């Protein structure tokens, strides 16, 4: 259960595609009334299980897709700076930079730095129509494996709903309550604390 802190999300307003409408969060009973960071941590951990299962399946059964992915990985490894990689599950896949403020423009953003391509990246050779068709079939099989794994995770999560709910009540609710109390205290006080 991650420690939830509201400041960690200030200024990032883009809707999270991993969490909005996620069947995994619905199955876990976390679709509403829970801070996004808590949802996101769980959604990302479950996504890692799906990704892992699909990677094993691909390695064993889908040689064309495996070759494509290895090429893509090699090109990706040529980038000097990859700000979206190696993040904790609570931050993985989120908007990298706060929203721009026209009054205070950035000199640079992490996302822009990450987009800079390596100078000597070799573009992949074009595929024949036949190879494309075969690759499409393998991608469909990989998708099917991902969907089946996701469905299985949802079934298992439903059985853990009670435990998840208890965890939220025990660890997250007190943090939210403490935050609301702090806010109420600030609003009650007519002057800032430094003036007392
Ligand atoms: Zn999210």
Boltz pocket constraint, residues with backbone or C-beta under 6 A from the ligand:
constraints:
  - pocket:
      binder: B
      contacts: [[A, 16], [A, 17], [A, 18], [A, 19], [A, 20], [A, 36], [A, 39], [A, 40], [A, 43]]
      max_distance: 6.0
